[in-house]
Amino acid sequence: MADTTEKGFEDILKELNEVVEKLEKGNLPLEESIALYTQGVKMLQSARGVLDKAQARLEVLLSAEDGKEPSTEELDPAEFLKEE
């Protein structure tokens, strides 16, 4: 499957579901199963990154003060995920 860095969340999720379906059938050789599992983990990480960025953008929009134009600048999602 293709690199997930340029794909949208829905595309990544669709491909991840395909990988899961193949793994759930259980009729694959061990090496192919491990390769698919590894690919699935990478897709999951990529999907999580997309969601983290979306969450960070929403945090900025929701934190905009009344009467001010909300900021839509790129932010590091880790800033919003820190424990205080």
ZIFENNOR-V65411 format. One record per residue. N is the residue number from 1. RES is the residue in three letters. PSI is psi in whole degrees, -180 to 180 (999 if undefined). D_LAST is the distance of its C-alpha to the last C-alpha in whole Angstrom. Layout:
n & res & psi & d_last
N & RES & PSI & D_LAST
N & RES & PSI & D_LAST
//
This chain:
n & res & psi & d_last
1 & MET & 161 & 39
2 & ALA & 165 & 38
3 & ASP & 137 & 35
4 & THR & 0 & 32
5 & THR & -27 & 30
6 & GLU & 8 & 32
7 & LYS & 153 & 32
8 & GLY & 167 & 31
9 & PHE & -45 & 28
10 & GLU & -40 & 31
11 & ASP & -43 & 34
12 & ILE & -45 & 31
13 & LEU & -41 & 31
14 & LYS & -47 & 35
15 & GLU & -38 & 35
16 & LEU & -41 & 33
17 & ASN & -38 & 35
18 & GLU & -42 & 38
19 & VAL & -45 & 37
20 & VAL & -43 & 36
21 & GLU & -44 & 39
22 & LYS & -43 & 41
23 & LEU & -37 & 39
24 & GLU & -27 & 40
25 & LYS & -34 & 43
26 & GLY & 14 & 43
27 & ASN & 28 & 47
28 & LEU & 151 & 45
29 & PRO & 155 & 46
30 & LEU & -48 & 43
31 & GLU & -40 & 43
32 & GLU & -38 & 42
33 & SER & -43 & 40
34 & ILE & -42 & 38
35 & ALA & -43 & 38
36 & LEU & -41 & 37
37 & TYR & -44 & 34
38 & THR & -44 & 33
39 & GLN & -41 & 33
40 & GLY & -40 & 32
41 & VAL & -41 & 28
42 & LYS & -40 & 29
43 & MET & -41 & 29
44 & LEU & -43 & 26
45 & GLN & -40 & 24
46 & SER & -43 & 25
47 & ALA & -41 & 25
48 & ARG & -39 & 21
49 & GLY & -41 & 21
50 & VAL & -44 & 23
51 & LEU & -39 & 21
52 & ASP & -42 & 18
53 & LYS & -41 & 19
54 & ALA & -41 & 21
55 & GLN & -42 & 17
56 & ALA & -41 & 16
57 & ARG & -40 & 19
58 & LEU & -38 & 19
59 & GLU & -41 & 16
60 & VAL & -45 & 18
61 & LEU & -41 & 21
62 & LEU & -25 & 19
63 & SER & -2 & 17
64 & ALA & 136 & 21
65 & GLU & 154 & 22
66 & ASP & 136 & 25
67 & GLY & -10 & 28
68 & LYS & 150 & 27
69 & GLU & 126 & 27
70 & PRO & 146 & 24
71 & SER & 140 & 23
72 & THR & 26 & 24
73 & GLU & 154 & 23
74 & GLU & 132 & 22
75 & LEU & 160 & 18
76 & ASP & 117 & 16
77 & PRO & -24 & 15
78 & ALA & -27 & 12
79 & GLU & -32 & 10
80 & PHE & -12 & 10
81 & LEU & -5 & 9
82 & LYS & 143 & 6
83 & GLU & 134 & 4
84 & GLU & 999 & 0
//
